[in-house]
Amino acid sequence: MRIEVGGAQITSAVVEVIDMLQNDPDLLKGYVQAIDEATRMQILECDDPDGIAMERLRRLQHLRRDLITIAMPPDESDEANDIPAAQL
């Protein structure tokens, strides 16, 4: 199975990951906790004149935000999303 939504390829594997993130709060909690711990370690051990640490921190925060958005879509209660475009 493959569906394209807004340029994103939605395959069976992607659906499985989304399902796990949305239905297993412990999974999201573990991911966010690991990202937060890695962020804290990077900050505390930062001795980086080249700015690589800041780029790592930025990417970790983007990853954190994206995981939370997938797990708990912020527009879930938007009435425009009440009618599925496709349901399989």
N, C-alpha and C positions, 0 to 999 in steps of 0.2 A: 504494500500500500504506500502511496505517496500522494500528498496533496500539496499544492503550492498556495500559500497565503501571503499576499503582500511581498512576494519575492522569497519568503522563507520556505524551505523544504520541510514539510511535516511528514516524517516517515514513522513506521511502527516503533522504532527505537526512540524517536523524539516524543511520541505520544506516551510511551512507557515512562520516560523521565519526567515529563510534565505531570502525569498521573501520580507518580511517587512523591514529587515535590508538593503537590496540592493536597494529597491525602495522608501523608506521613509527616506530622509536625516535628517528630524527633529527627528526621532526616534533615530538614531545613535548619533546625536548631543546631545540629552537629556541624553542618556546613558553615553557618554564620559564626559559630563559636571558633571553629578552626581559622576562619578568615580573620576574626578579631584577634585571636592569639598571635597569628603571623604578623598582623599589623603592629601590635604592641611590641613584639620582639624586634621588628624592623626599626621602630622608633627608638627603643631603648638601646639598641646596638648600632645606632646610626653613626657612621664615620665615613661619609660619602661625599667627597668634594666634586664628583662628576654628576651628581643629581640622579643617579640610578635608583637610589632608595626612594626618592619622591615619586618616580615613575612607577615603581613597584607598588607603593602605597596607593597611588591613584588607580592602578589596575585592580588591586585587591578591593577597593571601595566600589568600583564599577561592577565587579563580579558579585559582590555582596548585594548591591542594589538590584542587579538583574535577577539573581536567584530569588530574592524576596518578591519581586514583581511577578515572576513566573508562578511562584507558590501561592501568592495572594494578590491576584490581579486588582489593581487599584480602581479600575473602571468596571468591576464586576457588577455593581449595582446600577450602572448606567442603563436606562430604559432602552437605549438603542441596541444594547447587547442581549436583550431578552429574547429576541427571535434569532435562533441559530441560522447562520448562512448555510450551513451543511451539518448534518448529524449522521454519523455512521455507527 
